[in-house]
Amino acid sequence: MMNIQWMALLLAMVAGGAHAATPLALEARNGMVVSSQHFASEAGLEILKAGGNAIDAAVAVGYAEAVVNPCCGNIGGGGFMLMHLADGRDRFINFRETAPAAASEKMYLDISGNPIPGASRYGYKAVALPGTVKGLDAALTEYGTMSRAEVMAPAIRLARDGFVLTRADTDIMDYAAGRFHNDPAVAGIFLRHDGSNLQPGDRLVQTDLAVTLEAIAKDGPDAFYTGRIPAAVEPASKAGGGILTADDFAHYKITETEPLHCTYRGYVFASAPPPSSGGTTLCEILNVLEGYDMAALGFHSAASIHVMAEAMRYAYLDRNTYLGDPDFVRNPVDRLLSKHYAAAIRAKILPDKATPSEAVRPGLEPQGDTTHYSVIDHAGNAVSVTYTLNGLFGAAVMAPGTGFVLNDEMDDFTIKRGVPNMYGLVQDQANLIAPNKRPLSSMAPTLITRNGKIFAALGSPGGPRIITITLEAALNIIDYGMEPRQAVDAPRLHLQGLPDELDYEPYAISPDTAKLLREMGYKLVEQTPWGAAEVIAIGPPDGGVSGPRSSGNDAARSGRMRPGYFYGAHDDRRPAGSAAGD
């Protein structure tokens, strides 16, 4: 089977380095929604057109993705919502999952103290308490303008009536289908009656999920955290060797805070604070790179790649060492985001030599699955949401009658110090398992403002690569003067310290640049495309570099961003998605 992201690369030719021209971002005047599933984008636009604000639309997209993007969109997982409100305030809602009350530090180790293969990733024992329903409802109640019934109507309709699958949908299902057979409830929805995989053209109807969504629309979070749902999950979990209880559901709480802020060349970035590492790591890298003239170094030159890779290396090592749930550990965020600290890191970066990470461990092929979406309305409200089941289809378990798959978020904890998780991250004691603790995340929903006004909303799925995907999209716009679609399409790089390798997409590094980087000491690994950045920008970009000079009378005459318009760029690495604007 062809990897879905390779299919996207070949069919849509998304590698920005391979072509001089890129399809234009969608232009709109009144509002924009960008997500990894076109039905979800359309659901958000439906709400905007009905008079809802960006928060109403974001909640609609979140519930719709639970239906039409079930690998990743969810009500059985959790995540983060970042909002810039029309009155200038920034707010951050943390609905990250929490460990069950019966969780313990060594729960995935055998009697010899070694990790039990797959124990933290598959089955009910891998499941943490879902937070999505409480998070979306809190945003709607406090900052939205419409009722639950109104914003959830598109999702309920899609679940009840079904929708026709495309190749982009079924490729993702094919990747995880081998695990569907292990759970009758999952198999009954995501496989054909004869047990074979769903195919393009099949209609996916999710009656049980429609019933669950209707109950939430009527009774709010109580319909999910008390009553029928936990009463179904607890016995299913116990039968499957898990530790989730109805009492865990009843005691789940979200938090709401200010987001984390940093500055880069006059732009203000708002992103996710702990228990996400996303904002801290993103801002630490930006602080380091601010000391270099990235535009002068050039897009993906050996010099620019070198300083990016070194900044990533130091920031990820800090991430893995220091960060965790702020209710359990002290996060030294102020120190990590200090401009002086960034200067100290720059002083350690040699001009022509890679800095070896302290240890090298085998990396694992990323399989995570998270999803991101961005929404902006005409009033100036902007929302950036990243939420997840962790792995594709999470733990691949579903309590009978509930209609939704549950996450495998427990794998994001440090299972054992020095042992990599599914993403190859080697984490430390700050992220060890504890009852009711939230695992460290890499999700980085981000909003960028300039002179107090929203400039861009962006983010991506991708496990620890979320941070570098978001970083590169922002750099491409601010430093290299790319328009949103060019910024999304451009080929990517990633280095996370361990494993000590510089990963790159096809076309990201030319052969002569690769030769220079290897001479500096980098181990280069070409990989299939990753992530799915969903970007909205308001034109024209303020700052950055000027565009190229005209090629003459036959030059392209369209595609420049116009002041005050919204430009939505969906990442064709996930070809099921779209931008939708009015």
C-alpha positions in Angstrom: 0.0 0.0 0.0 1.3 3.4 -0.9 1.8 5.7 2.1 -0.9 8.4 2.1 1.6 11.2 2.3 3.6 9.8 -0.6 0.4 9.7 -2.6 -0.3 13.3 -1.8 3.3 14.2 -2.9 2.9 12.4 -6.2 -0.6 13.5 -7.0 -0.6 17.1 -5.8 3.2 17.6 -6.2 3.4 19.5 -2.9 7.1 19.7 -2.6 7.7 23.4 -2.8 11.3 22.9 -3.7 10.4 21.0 -6.8 8.3 23.7 -8.6 8.5 27.4 -9.2 4.7 27.8 -9.0 2.4 26.7 -6.2 -1.5 26.7 -6.3 -2.9 29.8 -4.7 -4.3 29.8 -1.2 -8.1 30.2 -1.0 -9.1 33.8 -0.7 -12.1 35.0 1.3 -13.3 38.3 2.8 -15.5 37.3 5.7 -14.0 34.2 7.3 -11.9 31.1 6.8 -11.7 27.6 8.1 -8.9 25.2 7.3 -8.8 21.5 8.5 -7.6 18.1 7.5 -11.1 16.9 6.4 -13.1 18.9 3.9 -16.5 18.0 5.5 -15.2 19.4 8.7 -14.1 22.6 7.0 -17.5 22.9 5.4 -19.2 22.4 8.8 -17.2 25.3 10.2 -18.0 27.5 7.2 -21.7 26.6 7.6 -21.6 28.0 11.2 -19.8 31.2 10.1 -22.4 31.8 7.4 -25.2 31.3 9.9 -23.8 34.2 12.0 -21.6 32.3 14.4 -18.1 33.5 15.4 -14.8 31.7 15.1 -15.3 30.0 18.4 -18.7 28.6 17.3 -17.1 27.4 14.1 -14.1 25.9 15.8 -16.4 23.8 18.1 -18.4 22.7 15.1 -15.2 21.6 13.3 -14.0 19.7 16.4 -17.2 17.6 16.6 -17.3 17.2 12.8 -13.8 15.9 12.7 -14.7 13.3 15.3 -17.1 11.9 12.7 -15.3 12.4 9.3 -11.7 12.2 10.5 -12.0 9.4 13.1 -8.3 8.5 13.0 -7.5 11.7 14.7 -10.4 14.0 15.3 -12.1 12.8 18.4 -14.3 13.0 21.4 -12.3 10.1 22.9 -9.0 12.1 23.2 -7.9 15.6 24.1 -6.0 18.6 23.1 -5.6 22.4 23.3 -7.6 25.4 22.0 -5.9 28.8 21.6 -8.0 31.9 21.0 -7.3 35.5 20.1 -10.5 37.4 20.8 -11.8 40.4 18.9 -11.3 42.5 22.1 -7.6 41.7 22.1 -7.5 39.0 24.8 -5.7 35.7 24.3 -7.0 32.6 26.0 -5.8 29.0 26.2 -8.0 26.0 27.1 -6.2 22.9 28.1 -8.3 19.7 27.6 -5.4 17.3 27.6 -6.1 13.8 28.8 -5.2 12.7 32.3 -4.0 9.4 33.7 -6.6 7.3 35.5 -6.5 7.4 39.3 -5.1 3.9 39.4 -2.2 4.7 37.1 1.3 4.1 38.5 4.9 4.9 37.4 5.8 1.4 36.6 2.5 0.1 35.2 4.0 -0.7 31.7 7.1 -2.5 33.0 7.6 -6.3 33.4 9.0 -7.9 36.5 12.5 -7.2 35.2 11.8 -3.5 34.9 11.7 -3.5 31.1 8.8 -1.9 29.0 6.2 -4.4 27.9 6.0 -4.1 24.1 2.8 -2.3 23.0 1.3 -2.1 26.5 1.2 1.7 26.5 -0.1 1.9 22.9 -2.8 -0.7 22.4 -5.9 -1.8 24.3 -7.7 -0.3 27.3 -4.7 -0.1 29.5 -3.2 2.6 27.1 -6.2 4.9 27.5 -6.1 8.2 29.4 -9.2 10.2 30.4 -10.7 12.0 27.4 -11.0 15.8 27.6 -12.3 17.0 24.2 -16.0 17.3 25.2 -15.3 19.4 28.2 -12.9 21.5 26.3 -15.1 22.3 23.4 -18.1 22.9 25.6 -16.1 25.3 27.8 -15.1 27.3 24.7 -18.6 27.5 23.3 -20.2 28.4 26.7 -17.8 31.2 27.5 -16.8 32.6 24.1 -19.3 31.3 21.5 -22.6 32.8 20.5 -24.6 29.8 19.4 -26.2 26.8 21.1 -24.8 23.3 21.3 -27.6 22.0 19.1 -26.7 24.6 16.4 -22.9 24.0 16.3 -23.2 20.2 16.6 -25.9 19.8 14.0 -23.4 19.3 11.1 -21.5 16.6 13.0 -24.8 14.8 14.0 -26.0 14.9 10.5 -22.7 13.4 9.1 -22.8 10.6 11.7 -26.4 9.8 11.3 -26.7 10.0 7.5 -23.1 9.0 6.7 -20.7 10.4 4.2 -19.0 8.9 1.1 -15.4 7.9 1.7 -12.6 8.9 -0.7 -9.2 7.4 -1.3 -7.7 9.9 1.1 -10.0 8.6 3.9 -9.6 4.9 3.2 -5.8 5.1 2.9 -5.6 6.2 6.5 -8.0 3.4 7.6 -6.0 0.8 5.7 -2.9 1.8 7.7 -4.7 0.9 11.0 -7.1 -1.8 9.8 -5.1 -4.7 11.1 -6.0 -3.6 14.6 -9.7 -3.1 13.9 -10.3 -6.8 14.0 -9.2 -6.9 17.7 -12.3 -5.0 18.9 -15.8 -6.0 17.7 -17.2 -2.5 18.2 -14.4 -0.9 16.1 -14.7 -3.6 13.4 -18.4 -3.2 13.2 -18.0 0.4 12.1 -14.6 0.7 10.3 -14.7 -2.6 8.4 -17.1 -4.0 5.8 -19.6 -6.7 7.0 -17.4 -9.4 5.6 -14.4 -8.1 7.5 -12.6 -6.5 4.6 -11.4 -2.9 4.5 -13.7 -0.1 3.6 -13.2 1.2 0.1 -13.5 4.6 -1.7 -17.2 5.1 -2.5 -18.4 3.3 0.6 -20.7 5.3 2.8 -19.6 5.4 6.5 -22.6 5.6 8.8 -22.0 5.9 12.6 -25.3 5.5 14.3 -24.0 5.0 17.8 -21.8 8.1 17.5 -24.8 10.1 16.3 -26.7 9.0 19.5 -23.8 10.1 21.7 -23.4 13.4 19.9 -27.2 14.1 20.2 -27.0 13.4 24.0 -24.1 15.9 24.3 -26.0 18.5 22.3 -28.9 18.1 24.6 -27.3 17.7 28.0 -23.7 19.0 27.6 -20.6 17.4 29.1 -22.8 15.6 31.7 -23.9 13.3 28.9 -20.3 12.2 28.4 -18.8 12.3 31.9 -21.7 10.8 33.8 -24.3 8.3 33.0 -24.4 6.0 30.0 -20.9 6.7 28.5 -18.7 6.0 31.6 -21.1 3.1 32.5 -20.2 1.5 29.2 -16.5 2.3 29.3 -15.7 1.0 32.8 -16.8 -2.6 32.3 -15.3 -2.7 28.8 -12.0 -1.3 30.2 -11.9 -3.8 33.0 -12.6 -6.7 30.6 -9.8 -5.5 28.4 -7.3 -5.2 31.2 -7.6 -1.4 31.6 -8.0 0.8 34.7 -10.5 3.4 33.6 -13.5 3.9 35.9 -16.7 5.9 35.9 -15.3 7.8 38.9 -12.3 8.9 36.7 -14.8 10.4 34.2 -16.7 12.2 36.9 -13.6 13.9 38.2 -12.0 15.0 35.0 -11.3 18.8 34.8 -10.0 21.2 32.1 -8.0 24.3 32.8 -8.1 27.8 31.2 -5.1 30.1 31.3 -3.2 32.7 29.4 -1.2 31.2 26.5 2.6 31.3 26.3 4.0 34.4 24.4 7.2 35.1 22.7 8.4 37.6 20.0 10.2 37.1 16.7 11.3 40.0 14.5 8.4 42.2 15.8 5.7 39.5 15.5 4.1 38.1 18.7 3.6 34.4 18.9 1.0 32.9 21.2 1.2 29.2 21.7 0.6 26.3 24.1 2.2 26.4 27.6 2.8 23.2 29.6 1.5 20.5 29.8 2.4 21.0 26.1 6.0 21.4 25.2 5.0 22.8 21.9 4.9 26.5 22.6 8.0 26.5 24.8 10.1 24.5 22.3 8.9 26.5 19.4 9.7 29.8 21.1 13.1 28.6 22.3 14.0 27.8 18.7 12.7 31.1 17.4 14.7 33.0 20.1 17.9 31.3 18.9 17.2 31.9 15.2 16.3 35.5 15.8 20.1 36.1 16.2 20.7 35.1 12.6 19.7 36.8 9.3 17.8 33.8 8.0 16.7 35.6 4.9 20.3 36.4 4.0 21.4 32.8 4.7 18.8 31.6 2.2 16.0 29.0 2.3 17.5 25.6 3.0 21.1 26.6 2.3 23.7 24.6 4.3 24.2 27.6 6.6 20.5 28.1 7.3 19.8 24.4 7.8 22.8 24.2 10.2 21.6 26.9 12.5 18.0 25.6 12.4 19.1 22.0 13.2 21.3 23.2 16.1 18.5 25.3 17.5 16.2 22.4 17.3 18.7 20.1 19.0 19.2 22.3 22.0 15.5 23.1 22.4 14.4 19.4 22.2 16.9 18.3 24.7 15.5 21.0 27.1 12.0 19.8 26.3 12.8 16.2 27.1 14.7 17.1 30.3 12.6 19.8 32.0 9.0 19.9 30.9 5.9 18.2 32.3 2.5 18.8 33.8 2.7 22.1 35.8 0.4 20.6 38.5 3.2 18.1 39.2 6.5 19.6 38.2 8.1 23.1 38.0 8.7 24.1 34.4 11.5 26.5 34.0 9.7 28.3 31.1 11.0 31.8 31.9 14.6 30.6 31.8 14.1 28.6 28.6 12.4 31.6 26.8 14.9 34.2 27.9 16.7 36.0 25.1 19.9 35.7 27.2 19.5 31.9 27.2 19.1 31.9 23.5 22.2 34.0 23.1 24.1 31.5 25.3 22.9 28.7 22.9 24.0 30.6 19.9 27.5 31.0 21.4 27.8 27.2 21.5 26.8 26.7 17.9 30.0 26.4 15.8 29.8 27.8 12.3 30.8 24.7 10.4 30.3 21.7 12.8 27.3 19.8 14.1 27.1 19.3 17.9 26.6 15.6 18.6 23.8 14.8 21.0 24.9 13.1 24.2 23.4 9.7 23.2 22.0 8.1 20.1 19.1 5.7 20.2 17.2 4.0 17.4 14.4 6.2 16.0 10.9 5.0 15.3 8.8 5.8 12.2 6.3 8.4 13.2 2.7 7.0 13.2 1.0 9.6 15.4 -2.2 10.9 14.8 -3.4 14.2 15.8 -5.2 16.8 13.8 -5.1 20.6 13.6 -7.5 23.2 12.4 -7.6 27.0 12.2 -10.5 29.5 12.1 -10.7 33.2 11.7 -13.8 35.4 11.4 -14.5 38.9 10.1 -14.7 40.4 13.6 -11.1 39.5 14.4 -11.6 36.3 16.5 -9.1 33.6 15.7 -8.9 30.0 16.9 -6.1 27.5 16.6 -6.9 23.9 17.8 -4.8 20.8 17.9 -6.3 17.7 19.4 -5.4 14.0 19.3 -6.0 10.3 19.9 -2.1 10.0 19.9 -1.6 7.0 17.5 -3.8 6.4 14.5 -7.2 5.5 15.9 -5.8 5.7 19.4 -5.8 2.5 21.3 -8.2 1.0 18.7 -10.9 0.2 21.3 -14.5 1.3 21.6 -16.9 0.7 24.4 -20.0 -1.0 22.9 -22.8 1.4 22.1 -20.7 4.6 22.4 -19.5 5.0 18.8 -16.1 6.6 19.4 -12.6 5.2 19.7 -10.5 5.9 22.7 -7.0 7.4 22.8 -3.6 5.7 23.6 -2.3 8.9 25.3 -0.6 7.0 28.1 2.3 6.4 25.7 3.2 10.1 25.8 4.4 9.7 29.4 7.9 8.6 30.2 7.4 4.8 30.4 10.9 4.4 31.6 13.7 6.9 31.8 16.0 6.6 28.8 13.6 4.5 26.7 12.1 6.1 23.6 8.3 6.4 23.1 6.6 5.7 19.8 8.0 8.9 18.4 11.6 8.2 19.4 11.5 10.8 22.2 13.7 10.0 25.1 12.1 11.8 28.1 13.0 12.3 31.7 11.5 12.1 35.2 9.4 15.3 34.8 7.1 13.3 32.6 6.8 10.1 34.6 3.3 8.6 35.1 1.3 9.6 38.1 -2.4 9.4 38.9 -4.5 12.3 37.3 -1.4 13.7 35.7 -1.4 15.0 32.1 1.3 13.6 29.7 3.7 16.0 28.1 2.5 17.0 24.6 4.2 18.5 21.5 1.0 20.1 20.2 1.6 23.7 19.3 -1.6 25.5 18.2 -0.2 29.0 17.4 -1.6 32.4 16.7 0.7 35.3 15.4 -0.2 38.9 15.9 1.4 42.1 14.6 0.7 45.5 16.2 -2.1 43.9 18.2 -3.9 42.5 15.2 -4.2 38.8 14.1 -1.7 38.0 11.4 -1.9 34.2 11.1 -3.3 31.1 12.7 -1.4 27.8 12.2 -0.5 24.4 13.6 -0.2 20.8 12.5 -0.3 17.2 13.6 2.9 15.1 13.6 4.0 14.1 17.1 7.2 15.9 18.1 7.4 17.2 14.5 4.5 19.4 15.2 6.9 21.9 16.6 9.2 22.1 13.6 6.3 22.0 11.1 4.8 25.0 12.8 8.2 26.7 13.1 9.0 26.2 9.4 5.6 27.5 8.2 6.1 30.7 10.2 9.8 31.1 9.1 8.7 30.6 5.5 6.2 33.5 5.7 8.2 35.9 7.9 11.8 35.3 6.8 11.4 34.1 3.3 8.4 36.0 2.2 6.4 33.0 1.1 2.6 33.2 0.7 0.6 30.8 2.9 0.3 28.0 0.3 4.0 28.2 -0.5 4.8 28.1 3.2 2.7 25.0 3.7 3.9 23.2 0.6 7.6 23.8 1.1 9.6 20.6 2.0 10.5 20.1 5.7 13.4 19.3 8.0 13.4 17.9 11.5 15.9 17.2 14.3 14.9 16.3 17.8 18.3 15.5 19.4 17.6 11.8 19.8 17.9 10.0 17.5 20.8 12.1 16.4 19.8 12.6 12.8 18.6 15.3 10.5 15.4 14.1 8.8 14.3 15.7 5.6 11.5 15.4 3.1 12.2 14.7 -0.6 13.5 17.9 -2.4 14.3 19.6 1.0 18.1 19.3 0.6 20.0 19.5 -2.7 22.9 17.0 -3.2 25.6 19.7 -2.9 24.0 21.0 0.3 23.7 17.4 1.7 27.5 17.0 1.0 28.3 20.1 3.0 26.0 19.0 5.9 27.6 15.6 6.1 31.0 17.2 6.2 29.8 19.2 9.2 28.9 15.9 10.9 25.2 15.5 10.3 23.6 12.1 9.7 21.0 12.8 7.0 17.9 10.6 6.7 15.4 11.2 3.8 11.9 10.3 4.8 8.4 10.3 3.3 6.5 13.6 3.8 5.0 14.3 7.3 2.5 16.5 9.0 -0.4 18.6 7.8 0.0 22.3 8.4 -3.3 24.2 8.3 -2.6 27.9 7.9 -4.7 31.1 7.7 -2.9 34.4 7.1 -4.3 37.9 6.6 -2.8 39.7 3.6 -0.6 41.3 2.8 2.3 40.0 5.0 3.8 42.9 7.0 7.5 42.5 6.8 9.5 39.6 5.6 11.4 39.8 2.3 10.1 41.3 -1.0 9.0 38.9 -3.7 11.2 38.1 -6.8 11.4 40.6 -9.6 9.2 40.2 -12.6 10.3 37.9 -15.3 8.8 40.1 -18.0 5.6 40.4 -20.1 4.7 36.8 -19.7 5.0 36.9 -15.9 2.3 35.6 -13.6 -0.1 38.4 -12.8 -2.2 36.9 -10.0 -1.8 35.4 -6.6 -0.5 38.3 -4.5 -2.2 38.7 -1.2 -4.6 41.6 -0.9 -4.9 43.7 2.3 -7.6 42.6 4.7 -8.4 39.3 2.9 -8.1 35.9 4.5 -5.9 33.3 2.8 -6.4 29.7 3.8 -3.8 27.0 2.9 -4.5 23.4 3.5 -1.7 20.9 3.5 -2.1 18.4 0.7 0.1 15.9 2.6 -3.4 15.1 4.0 -5.4 15.2 0.8 -8.8 14.8 2.5 -8.7 18.3 3.9 -9.5 21.7 2.5 -9.8 25.4 3.2 -13.3 26.8 3.2 -14.0 30.5 3.1 -16.7 33.1 2.6 
